Amino acid sequence: MAKTEDKASSAKKRSSLRETLTFTLGGIAVALLVHAFVLQSFYIPSESMENTLLINDRVVVNKLAYRFGDVKRGDIVVFKGWTGEDTIKRVIGVGGDVVKCCDAKRRITVNGTPLDEEGKYLYPGAYPSGRPFEVKVPAGRLWLMGDHRNNSQDSRYFMEDGHYGTVSEDDVIGRAFARYWPLSRLSFLSRPETFSAVH
């Protein structure tokens, strides 16, 4: 009787171990698939997006955000940058837009509509741009700028690259939609209202 119970107990332990192993491996596989195709974490290495994002902040990027829709003005996106590195900036203009700096009040305009950036996301005390420019964004491309314009190497710095400093939509990895670290700065990253006036 004792041997039968020992065998049953041993079989039960093996079955339990198999289940635990299956669930663990399944969980790892799902996590890897989610990381590869849906969500990815990125850390902020520079001051270019202050004060929206600070150095060493961490954000979650939705890699499927534009699978069934277009990139929107005002979105914060991670993309393969001008030097081939993962880069994070704000979308200011999309294909067909005319982005210009600056109007009489030193505001950037998109299709003639001035962007009210001060007090919204622009770094306090920074001008919308220290250098003038006017670009018509080619179809399928984006004009991108950091929120801390004095410390951001963005589209303005690569205007001689043959694409007027714009980046292909195909190089966009995804939209940063939440800041999750540090916990004291936990928040969603929403699209500013100022862009809703642009047509």
N, CA, C and O of each residue as an XYZ file, in Angstrom:
796
protein
N       0.843     -1.215      0.000
C       0.000      0.000      0.000
C       0.868      1.252      0.000
O       0.566      2.224     -0.692
N       1.940      1.226      0.773
C       2.821      2.378      0.866
C       3.494      2.647     -0.460
O       3.676      3.807     -0.831
N       3.882      1.565     -1.213
C       4.539      1.739     -2.500
C       3.607      2.388     -3.501
O       4.020      3.250     -4.277
N       2.337      1.972     -3.485
C       1.346      2.544     -4.404
C       1.166      4.027     -4.129
O       1.097      4.836     -5.055
N       1.088      4.381     -2.838
C       0.940      5.787     -2.458
C       2.178      6.589     -2.866
O       2.064      7.726     -3.325
N       3.380      5.983     -2.692
C       4.616      6.663     -3.082
C       4.640      6.930     -4.577
O       5.035      8.011     -5.012
N       4.209      5.923     -5.381
C       4.176      6.085     -6.828
C       3.202      7.183     -7.235
O       3.498      8.009     -8.098
N       2.031      7.174     -6.595
C       1.006      8.186     -6.906
C       1.513      9.580     -6.532
O       1.320     10.544     -7.274
N       2.162      9.669     -5.373
C       2.706     10.952     -4.922
C       3.804     11.437     -5.859
O       3.869     12.622     -6.185
N       4.671     10.517     -6.294
C       5.760     10.856     -7.209
C       5.214     11.320     -8.555
O       5.704     12.292     -9.129
N       4.196     10.619     -9.056
C       3.575     10.992    -10.344
C       2.924     12.364    -10.232
O       2.976     13.174    -11.158
N       2.307     12.605     -9.074
C       1.644     13.905     -8.852
C       2.668     15.040     -8.837
O       2.421     16.114     -9.386
N       3.814     14.795     -8.206
C       4.879     15.807     -8.151
C       5.421     16.105     -9.549
O       5.651     17.258     -9.914
N       5.624     14.999    -10.345
C       6.118     15.191    -11.714
C       5.133     15.989    -12.549
O       5.518     16.867    -13.321
N       3.855     15.671    -12.382
C       2.802     16.380    -13.124
C       2.763     17.851    -12.728
O       2.614     18.726    -13.581
N       2.897     18.120    -11.435
C       2.894     19.494    -10.926
C       4.106     20.262    -11.448
O       4.002     21.434    -11.808
N       5.259     19.585    -11.484
C       6.480     20.199    -11.987
C       6.345     20.532    -13.474
O       6.767     21.597    -13.923
N       5.743     19.595    -14.236
C       5.521     19.831    -15.666
C       4.608     21.040    -15.888
O       4.861     21.871    -16.760
N       3.548     21.124    -15.090
C       2.601     22.248    -15.204
C       3.300     23.576    -14.893
O       3.126     24.563    -15.607
N       4.089     23.583    -13.819
C       4.810     24.801    -13.438
C       5.777     25.218    -14.541
O       5.868     26.394    -14.893
N       6.497     24.236    -15.081
C       7.454     24.497    -16.148
C       6.742     25.007    -17.407
O       7.212     25.941    -18.057
N       5.618     24.393    -17.742
C       4.828     24.809    -18.919
C       4.327     26.238    -18.761
O       4.433     27.045    -19.684
N       3.782     26.549    -17.587
C       3.277     27.913    -17.335
C       4.415     28.935    -17.373
O       4.261     30.026    -17.922
N       5.558     28.571    -16.783
C       6.707     29.488    -16.766
C       7.210     29.760    -18.176
O       7.409     30.913    -18.558
N       7.416     28.687    -18.956
C       7.887     28.852    -20.330
C       6.862     29.584    -21.188
O       7.216     30.404    -22.035
N       5.589     29.277    -20.960
C       4.510     29.975    -21.692
C       4.508     31.464    -21.370
O       4.340     32.305    -22.252
N       4.697     31.774    -20.084
C       4.739     33.182    -19.667
C       5.910     33.921    -20.275
O       5.780     35.070    -20.697
N       7.059     33.256    -20.319
C       8.254     33.869    -20.924
C       8.023     34.097    -22.415
O       8.374     35.149    -22.949
N       7.433     33.110    -23.080
C       7.158     33.231    -24.524
C       6.212     34.390    -24.805
O       6.428     35.168    -25.735
N       5.155     34.501    -23.991
C       4.194     35.605    -24.176
C       4.880     36.947    -23.940
O       4.680     37.894    -24.701
N       5.690     37.028    -22.882
C       6.407     38.275    -22.581
C       7.330     38.658    -23.733
O       7.402     39.830    -24.104
N       8.036     37.681    -24.303
C       8.929     37.963    -25.425
C       8.153     38.426    -26.653
O       8.588     39.335    -27.360
N       7.005     37.803    -26.906
C       6.178     38.205    -28.047
C       5.627     39.614    -27.861
O       5.614     40.416    -28.795
N       5.172     39.906    -26.643
C       4.659     41.256    -26.353
C       5.773     42.278    -26.538
O       5.558     43.335    -27.132
N       6.966     41.963    -26.027
C       8.102     42.878    -26.161
C       8.488     43.074    -27.625
O       8.814     44.184    -28.044
N       8.449     41.994    -28.397
C       8.868     42.066    -29.798
C       7.858     42.782    -30.683
O       8.238     43.487    -31.618
N       6.559     42.601    -30.388
C       5.550     43.084    -31.324
C       4.571     44.121    -30.782
O       3.911     44.795    -31.572
N       4.455     44.272    -29.473
C       3.397     45.135    -28.934
C       3.949     46.289    -28.093
O       3.803     47.451    -28.471
N       4.574     45.985    -26.970
C       5.042     47.021    -26.047
C       6.544     46.888    -25.821
O       7.089     45.784    -25.803
N       7.193     48.018    -25.652
C       8.621     47.995    -25.352
C       8.952     49.162    -24.430
O       8.356     50.236    -24.518
N       9.907     48.927    -23.554
C      10.345     49.959    -22.624
C      11.592     50.658    -23.178
O      12.482     50.014    -23.732
N      11.638     51.983    -23.018
C      12.810     52.758    -23.423
C      13.177     53.711    -22.294
O      12.305     54.228    -21.596
N      14.475     53.938    -22.120
C      14.892     54.930    -21.135
C      15.350     56.188    -21.868
O      15.767     56.129    -23.025
N      15.269     57.317    -21.186
C      15.598     58.612    -21.773
C      17.054     58.949    -21.467
O      17.418     59.094    -20.300
N      17.907     59.079    -22.511
C      19.332     59.282    -22.272
C      19.793     60.742    -22.282
O      20.936     61.031    -21.928
N      18.908     61.668    -22.687
C      19.374     63.050    -22.866
C      18.338     64.061    -22.370
O      17.250     63.701    -21.922
N      18.719     65.345    -22.468
C      17.844     66.431    -22.003
C      16.875     66.911    -23.077
O      16.110     67.843    -22.828
N      16.883     66.314    -24.246
C      16.166     66.889    -25.393
C      14.651     66.954    -25.238
O      14.000     67.736    -25.931
N      14.075     66.148    -24.343
C      12.620     66.166    -24.169
C      12.189     66.751    -22.824
O      11.031     66.610    -22.431
N      13.122     67.412    -22.111
C      12.740     68.059    -20.845
C      11.727     69.178    -21.107
O      11.771     69.808    -22.164
N      10.832     69.430    -20.178
C      10.632     68.748    -18.909
C       9.612     67.614    -19.018
O       9.258     66.992    -18.017
N       9.147     67.354    -20.230
C       8.193     66.253    -20.408
C       8.829     64.948    -19.972
O       8.223     64.164    -19.242
N      10.064     64.717    -20.424
C      10.818     63.522    -20.061
C      12.211     63.938    -19.595
O      12.897     64.712    -20.262
N      12.611     63.417    -18.454
C      13.913     63.745    -17.884
C      14.897     62.603    -18.116
O      14.498     61.474    -18.402
N      16.184     62.910    -17.991
C      17.203     61.875    -18.130
C      16.906     60.733    -17.156
O      16.626     60.959    -15.979
N      16.973     59.507    -17.670
C      16.731     58.259    -16.928
C      15.261     57.961    -16.664
O      14.950     56.949    -16.035
N      14.342     58.816    -17.129
C      12.942     58.409    -17.117
C      12.806     57.175    -17.997
O      13.620     56.938    -18.890
N      11.771     56.397    -17.732
C      11.480     55.249    -18.587
C      10.052     55.346    -19.100
O       9.126     55.686    -18.364
N       9.900     55.038    -20.386
C       8.579     55.137    -21.024
C       8.210     53.800    -21.657
O       9.070     52.985    -21.988
N       6.899     53.603    -21.815
C       6.393     52.426    -22.518
C       5.951     52.871    -23.897
O       5.235     53.862    -24.045
N       6.386     52.125    -24.913
C       6.079     52.448    -26.300
C       5.147     51.390    -26.884
O       5.408     50.191    -26.788
N       4.057     51.856    -27.490
C       3.116     50.971    -28.172
C       3.588     50.793    -29.615
O       3.510     51.721    -30.419
N       4.073     49.604    -29.934
C       4.635     49.350    -31.260
C       3.557     49.101    -32.322
O       3.853     49.056    -33.517
N       2.309     48.940    -31.877
C       1.213     48.733    -32.827
C       0.387     50.001    -33.046
O      -0.624     49.975    -33.749
N       0.819     51.102    -32.445
C       0.020     52.337    -32.460
C      -0.337     52.799    -33.862
O      -1.419     53.347    -34.074
N       0.555     52.589    -34.822
C       0.320     53.110    -36.169
C       0.092     52.004    -37.199
O       0.154     52.238    -38.406
N      -0.168     50.816    -36.706
C      -0.405     49.704    -37.633
C      -1.665     49.930    -38.457
O      -1.719     49.577    -39.635
N      -2.682     50.525    -37.826
C      -3.953     50.744    -38.524
C      -4.320     52.225    -38.589
O      -5.461     52.574    -38.890
N      -3.349     53.092    -38.307
C      -3.640     54.525    -38.336
C      -2.385     55.322    -38.589
O      -1.272     54.797    -38.552
N      -2.583     56.598    -38.845
C      -1.463     57.465    -39.172
C      -0.815     58.052    -37.928
O      -1.445     58.176    -36.878
N       0.443     58.406    -38.067
C       1.140     59.156    -37.018
C       0.484     60.524    -36.907
O       0.170     61.149    -37.920
N       0.278     60.984    -35.692
C      -0.418     62.256    -35.461
C       0.546     63.335    -34.981
O       1.514     63.051    -34.276
N       0.268     64.574    -35.373
C       1.013     65.707    -34.837
C       0.844     65.736    -33.326
O      -0.249     65.513    -32.806
N       1.942     66.014    -32.626
C       1.889     66.102    -31.165
C       2.268     64.817    -30.467
O       2.582     64.835    -29.277
N       2.246     63.680    -31.186
C       2.637     62.410    -30.570
C       4.127     62.425    -30.223
O       4.930     63.061    -30.906
N       4.478     61.720    -29.158
C       5.879     61.479    -28.834
C       6.210     60.090    -29.358
O       5.586     59.103    -28.969
N       7.199     60.022    -30.246
C       7.504     58.741    -30.886
C       8.970     58.355    -30.692
O       9.852     59.205    -30.568
N       9.194     57.052    -30.671
C      10.542     56.501    -30.706
C      10.767     56.013    -32.130
O       9.905     55.353    -32.712
N      11.932     56.340    -32.690
C      12.213     56.012    -34.085
C      13.708     55.790    -34.274
O      14.517     56.151    -33.420
N      14.056     55.195    -35.402
C      15.459     55.078    -35.776
C      15.898     56.448    -36.262
O      15.448     56.919    -37.307
N      16.774     57.085    -35.503
C      17.119     58.484    -35.755
C      18.093     58.686    -36.886
O      18.452     57.747    -37.596
N      18.513     59.915    -37.043
C      19.386     60.324    -38.140
C      20.731     59.611    -38.113
O      21.371     59.446    -39.152
N      21.161     59.189    -36.928
C      22.443     58.486    -36.812
C      22.257     56.979    -36.671
O      23.222     56.250    -36.443
N      21.017     56.514    -36.806
C      20.734     55.084    -36.705
C      20.397     54.607    -35.310
O      20.081     53.432    -35.120
N      20.457     55.503    -34.320
C      20.151     55.116    -32.937
C      18.679     55.336    -32.630
O      18.023     56.167    -33.258
N      18.155     54.579    -31.649
C      16.794     54.817    -31.183
C      16.734     56.219    -30.593
O      17.555     56.587    -29.754
N      15.757     56.994    -31.039
C      15.648     58.406    -30.673
C      14.202     58.695    -30.307
O      13.289     58.057    -30.832
N      13.983     59.655    -29.406
C      12.618     60.030    -29.021
C      12.431     61.531    -29.202
O      13.229     62.328    -28.708
N      11.365     61.911    -29.916
C      11.046     63.319    -30.171
C       9.532     63.454    -30.309
O       8.790     62.472    -30.295
N       9.100     64.720    -30.444
C       7.682     65.003    -30.661
C       7.439     65.264    -32.149
O       8.226     65.951    -32.801
N       6.357     64.720    -32.675
C       5.981     64.959    -34.068
C       5.358     66.356    -34.166
O       4.365     66.653    -33.503
N       5.958     67.207    -35.006
C       5.444     68.558    -35.210
C       4.706     68.644    -36.551
O       3.670     69.301    -36.655
N       5.246     67.980    -37.567
C       4.608     68.001    -38.878
C       4.590     66.626    -39.509
O       5.509     65.830    -39.315
N       3.518     66.345    -40.281
C       3.384     65.078    -41.008
C       3.416     65.378    -42.505
O       3.462     66.539    -42.911
N       3.392     64.333    -43.315
C       3.487     64.498    -44.751
C       2.506     65.520    -45.313
O       1.307     65.453    -45.043
N       3.018     66.464    -46.094
C       2.187     67.501    -46.697
C       2.142     68.795    -45.909
O       1.750     69.830    -46.448
N       2.538     68.758    -44.638
C       2.524     69.964    -43.800
C       3.648     70.923    -44.189
O       4.719     70.508    -44.631
N       3.374     72.210    -44.013
C       4.421     73.226    -44.115
C       4.716     73.700    -42.698
O       3.874     74.320    -42.048
N       5.930     73.398    -42.228
C       6.343     73.768    -40.871
C       7.314     74.940    -40.997
O       8.278     74.884    -41.761
N       7.047     75.997    -40.238
C       7.832     77.231    -40.392
C       8.155     77.846    -39.043
O       7.358     77.798    -38.106
N       9.322     78.415    -38.972
C       9.713     79.212    -37.815
C      10.281     80.537    -38.323
O      11.184     80.556    -39.160
N       9.779     81.572    -37.842
C       8.706     81.665    -36.857
C       7.789     82.813    -37.281
O       8.139     83.574    -38.184
N       6.633     82.951    -36.654
C       5.773     84.097    -36.964
C       6.218     85.311    -36.164
O       7.246     85.265    -35.488
N       5.455     86.396    -36.234
C       5.843     87.658    -35.573
C       5.957     87.504    -34.059
O       6.671     88.269    -33.410
N       5.257     86.518    -33.492
C       5.318     86.270    -32.049
C       6.292     85.142    -31.698
O       6.264     84.608    -30.589
N       7.151     84.788    -32.656
C       8.178     83.763    -32.479
C       7.602     82.376    -32.233
O       8.205     81.558    -31.539
N       6.436     82.121    -32.805
C       5.822     80.800    -32.682
C       6.067     79.999    -33.963
O       6.126     80.559    -35.057
N       6.208     78.689    -33.808
C       6.263     77.809    -34.970
C       4.856     77.701    -35.528
O       3.884     77.628    -34.775
N       4.750     77.692    -36.857
C       3.444     77.509    -37.484
C       3.451     76.211    -38.296
O       4.468     75.811    -38.862
N       2.293     75.578    -38.332
C       2.086     74.398    -39.175
C       0.894     74.703    -40.069
O      -0.224     74.894    -39.592
N       1.148     74.747    -41.375
C       0.120     75.121    -42.360
C      -0.489     76.483    -42.040
O      -1.681     76.711    -42.248
N       0.351     77.381    -41.532
C      -0.081     78.743    -41.216
C      -0.701     78.906    -39.843
O      -0.965     80.033    -39.423
N      -0.942     77.807    -39.126
C      -1.540     77.869    -37.785
C      -0.434     77.889    -36.737
O       0.381     76.968    -36.678
N      -0.398     78.939    -35.902
C       0.647     78.991    -34.868
C       0.414     77.952    -33.768
O      -0.723     77.700    -33.368
N       1.496     77.361    -33.293
C       1.414     76.392    -32.202
C       1.605     77.112    -30.877
O       2.599     77.807    -30.671
N       0.644     76.937    -29.987
C       0.730     77.500    -28.646
C       1.454     76.479    -27.769
O       0.821     75.642    -27.125
N       2.783     76.556    -27.750
C       3.590     75.545    -27.066
C       4.009     75.937    -25.654
O       4.206     75.075    -24.798
N       4.146     77.239    -25.412
C       4.623     77.696    -24.104
C       3.635     77.327    -23.010
O       2.425     77.505    -23.152
N       4.179     76.811    -21.920
C       3.329     76.418    -20.799
C       2.636     75.086    -21.015
O       1.945     74.596    -20.122
N       2.812     74.491    -22.192
C       2.180     73.191    -22.469
C       3.223     72.075    -22.363
O       3.106     71.177    -21.530
N       4.230     72.148    -23.214
C       5.279     71.126    -23.196
C       6.658     71.705    -23.494
O       7.674     71.066    -23.219
N       6.697     72.914    -24.055
C       7.984     73.542    -24.357
C       8.749     73.828    -23.062
O       8.163     74.283    -22.079
N      10.052     73.562    -23.065
C      10.875     73.787    -21.882
C      10.763     75.251    -21.446
O      10.893     76.145    -22.283
N      10.527     75.514    -20.164
C      10.359     76.892    -19.683
C      11.536     77.793    -20.054
O      12.692     77.460    -19.790
N      11.233     78.920    -20.660
C      12.261     79.892    -21.023
C      12.897     79.654    -22.376
O      13.641     80.502    -22.868
N      12.615     78.510    -22.988
C      13.202     78.210    -24.302
C      12.324     78.784    -25.414
O      11.097     78.775    -25.311
N      12.961     79.284    -26.479
C      12.217     79.722    -27.652
C      11.793     78.492    -28.449
O      12.458     77.457    -28.401
N      10.686     78.607    -29.182
C      10.269     77.479    -30.025
C      11.373     77.020    -30.977
O      11.484     75.831    -31.277
N      12.191     77.967    -31.451
C      13.377     77.604    -32.229
C      14.314     78.799    -32.294
O      13.877     79.934    -32.487
N      15.595     78.538    -32.133
C      16.583     79.606    -32.227
C      17.034     79.846    -33.650
O      17.766     80.800    -33.912
N      16.615     79.006    -34.571
C      16.997     79.152    -35.969
C      15.750     79.119    -36.851
O      14.844     78.314    -36.629
N      15.711     80.002    -37.854
C      14.561     80.022    -38.753
C      14.606     78.850    -39.741
O      15.685     78.377    -40.099
N      13.450     78.395    -40.171
C      13.366     77.348    -41.184
C      11.955     77.361    -41.780
O      11.015     77.889    -41.184
N      11.836     76.780    -42.944
C      10.534     76.541    -43.563
C      10.662     75.282    -44.405
O      11.470     75.221    -45.332
N       9.869     74.293    -44.079
C       9.967     72.994    -44.739
C       8.579     72.479    -45.091
O       7.656     72.534    -44.278
N       8.448     71.981    -46.310
C       7.240     71.218    -46.659
C       7.602     69.750    -46.472
O       8.482     69.224    -47.153
N       6.915     69.100    -45.546
C       7.243     67.721    -45.188
C       6.819     66.791    -46.327
O       5.647     66.776    -46.703
N       7.752     66.019    -46.879
C       7.381     65.082    -47.957
C       6.394     64.017    -47.473
O       6.341     63.698    -46.285
N       5.622     63.478    -48.404
C       4.656     62.416    -48.074
C       5.379     61.243    -47.426
O       6.469     60.861    -47.852
N       4.765     60.677    -46.396
C       5.332     59.514    -45.719
C       6.479     59.822    -44.777
O       7.169     58.918    -44.307
N       6.681     61.129    -44.499
C       7.788     61.519    -43.631
C       7.293     62.432    -42.520
O       6.158     62.907    -42.561
N       8.147     62.679    -41.519
C       7.768     63.432    -40.320
C       8.826     64.479    -39.998
O      10.022     64.265    -40.194
N       8.346     65.630    -39.491
C       9.232     66.656    -38.939
C       9.152     66.529    -37.422
O       8.067     66.629    -36.850
N      10.303     66.308    -36.760
C      10.334     65.993    -35.332
C      11.201     66.979    -34.575
O      12.248     67.407    -35.062
N      10.754     67.341    -33.364
C      11.517     68.264    -32.529
C      11.442     67.817    -31.073
O      10.464     67.209    -30.640
N      12.504     68.136    -30.327
C      12.482     67.890    -28.891
C      11.739     69.008    -28.186
O      11.568     70.091    -28.746
N      11.294     68.757    -26.963
C      10.590     69.786    -26.190
C      11.551     70.814    -25.597
O      11.166     71.954    -25.339
N      12.806     70.405    -25.382
C      13.822     71.341    -24.902
C      14.620     71.790    -26.120
O      15.686     71.243    -26.403
N      14.112     72.774    -26.832
C      14.632     73.140    -28.144
C      16.084     73.607    -28.105
O      16.795     73.473    -29.101
N      16.542     74.153    -26.975
C      17.941     74.602    -26.878
C      18.915     73.432    -26.776
O      20.109     73.597    -27.025
N      18.411     72.243    -26.411
C      19.268     71.073    -26.190
C      18.794     69.863    -26.986
O      18.925     68.727    -26.531
N      18.249     70.102    -28.163
C      17.715     68.993    -28.944
C      18.276     68.991    -30.359
O      18.088     69.944    -31.115
N      18.959     67.923    -30.702
C      19.371     67.727    -32.092
C      18.223     67.015    -32.790
O      18.046     65.804    -32.662
N      17.456     67.794    -33.524
C      16.252     67.247    -34.147
C      16.240     67.580    -35.638
O      17.294     67.819    -36.226
N      15.069     67.597    -36.246
C      14.979     67.816    -37.697
C      15.716     69.063    -38.159
O      16.242     69.094    -39.272
N      15.761     70.093    -37.318
C      16.416     71.348    -37.696
C      17.899     71.161    -37.996
O      18.464     71.907    -38.795
N      18.533     70.184    -37.372
C      19.975     69.996    -37.481
C      20.387     69.127    -38.671
O      21.574     68.981    -38.963
N      19.401     68.557    -39.348
C      19.724     67.616    -40.425
C      19.054     68.028    -41.737
O      18.735     67.180    -42.571
N      18.844     69.328    -41.913
C      18.120     69.804    -43.081
C      18.872     69.631    -44.392
O      18.284     69.762    -45.465
N      20.166     69.339    -44.317
C      20.959     69.135    -45.527
C      21.132     67.651    -45.851
O      21.994     67.294    -46.654
N      20.323     66.785    -45.240
C      20.519     65.338    -45.425
C      19.831     64.773    -46.666
O      19.847     63.562    -46.888
N      19.233     65.639    -47.469
C      18.525     65.174    -48.663
C      17.050     64.933    -48.429
O      16.291     64.725    -49.376
N      16.635     64.961    -47.155
C      15.213     64.777    -46.803
C      14.705     65.954    -45.969
O      13.668     65.851    -45.313
N      15.433     67.063    -45.995
C      15.066     68.271    -45.236
C      14.949     68.019    -43.740
O      14.194     68.701    -43.046
N      15.699     67.036    -43.245
C      15.679     66.735    -41.813
C      14.521     65.862    -41.380
O      14.391     65.545    -40.198
N      13.675     65.467    -42.323
C      12.518     64.638    -41.971
C      12.924     63.175    -41.836
O      13.980     62.752    -42.306
N      12.044     62.414    -41.175
C      12.285     60.995    -40.926
C      11.141     60.199    -41.538
O       9.984     60.617    -41.477
N      11.462     59.059    -42.125
C      10.427     58.217    -42.722
C       9.512     57.628    -41.650
O       9.971     57.238    -40.576
N       8.218     57.569    -41.949
C       7.272     56.927    -41.026
C       7.641     55.463    -40.804
O       7.335     54.899    -39.754
N       8.293     54.851    -41.782
C       8.704     53.449    -41.647
C       9.773     53.260    -40.571
O       9.982     52.146    -40.092
N      10.448     54.345    -40.192
C      11.479     54.266    -39.160
C      10.926     54.445    -37.745
O      11.666     54.360    -36.765
N       9.613     54.694    -37.649
C       8.984     54.863    -36.339
C       8.793     53.499    -35.688
O       8.191     52.602    -36.278
N       9.304     53.348    -34.482
C       9.166     52.101    -33.722
C       7.808     52.055    -33.032
O       7.175     51.001    -32.968
N       7.359     53.201    -32.514
C       6.064     53.244    -31.853
C       5.845     54.552    -31.122
O       6.705     55.433    -31.108
N       4.669     54.659    -30.513
C       4.296     55.872    -29.784
C       4.517     55.678    -28.286
O       4.042     54.705    -27.701
N       5.237     56.604    -27.677
C       5.410     56.589    -26.217
C       4.109     57.090    -25.594
O       3.712     58.234    -25.813
N       3.452     56.238    -24.824
C       2.148     56.621    -24.281
C       2.113     56.718    -22.762
O       1.132     57.206    -22.200
N       3.169     56.260    -22.087
C       3.179     56.348    -20.620
C       4.605     56.427    -20.104
O       5.516     55.777    -20.616
N       4.764     57.243    -19.077
C       6.030     57.297    -18.343
C       5.797     56.498    -17.067
O       4.899     56.824    -16.289
N       6.605     55.440    -16.838
C       6.347     54.565    -15.694
C       7.442     54.598    -14.629
O       7.265     54.052    -13.540
N       8.569     55.235    -14.938
C       9.644     55.306    -13.947
C      10.348     56.645    -14.051
O      10.614     57.105    -15.161
N      10.659     57.285    -12.934
C      10.389     56.845    -11.558
C       8.894     56.902    -11.232
O       8.130     57.625    -11.873
N       8.503     56.137    -10.239
C       7.083     56.047     -9.887
C       6.489     57.402     -9.526
O       5.298     57.639     -9.728
N       7.327     58.295     -8.989
C       6.841     59.633     -8.604
C       6.412     60.445     -9.831
O       5.693     61.435     -9.691
N       6.846     60.038    -11.035
C       6.504     60.754    -12.264
C       5.592     59.921    -13.172
O       5.468     60.203    -14.363
N       4.965     58.906    -12.605
C       4.073     58.034    -13.367
C       2.955     58.852    -14.014
O       2.229     59.564    -13.321
N       2.814     58.753    -15.342
C       1.740     59.487    -16.022
C       1.614     59.019    -17.462
O       2.526     58.409    -18.020
N       0.444     59.322    -18.059
C       0.229     59.068    -19.477
C       0.751     60.257    -20.273
O       0.727     61.391    -19.796
N       1.216     59.993    -21.477
C       1.729     61.038    -22.357
C       0.683     61.296    -23.436
O       0.594     60.561    -24.419
N      -0.096     62.334    -23.243
C      -1.201     62.612    -24.163
C      -0.787     63.603    -25.249
O       0.235     64.278    -25.133
N      -1.587     63.677    -26.290
C      -1.346     64.599    -27.399
C      -1.848     65.987    -26.988
O      -3.012     66.127    -26.612
N      -0.990     67.022    -27.052
C      -1.421     68.375    -26.636
C      -2.549     68.928    -27.508
O      -2.603     68.665    -28.709
N      -3.435     69.689    -26.898
C      -4.585     70.266    -27.591
C      -4.193     71.231    -28.696
O      -4.928     71.400    -29.669
N      -3.027     71.868    -28.547
C      -2.629     72.891    -29.524
C      -2.618     72.362    -30.957
O      -2.829     73.125    -31.899
N      -2.371     71.056    -31.128
C      -2.301     70.479    -32.461
C      -3.675     70.251    -33.094
O      -3.777     70.056    -34.305
N      -4.720     70.276    -32.285
C      -6.068     70.047    -32.832
C      -6.526     71.201    -33.719
O      -7.447     71.034    -34.518
N      -5.895     72.372    -33.588
C      -6.265     73.526    -34.410
C      -5.628     73.489    -35.797
O      -6.013     74.257    -36.679
N      -4.655     72.597    -35.992
C      -3.926     72.535    -37.267
C      -4.706     71.687    -38.273
O      -5.191     70.601    -37.954
N      -4.812     72.214    -39.501
C      -5.523     71.484    -40.568
C      -4.633     71.382    -41.802
O      -5.040     70.806    -42.811
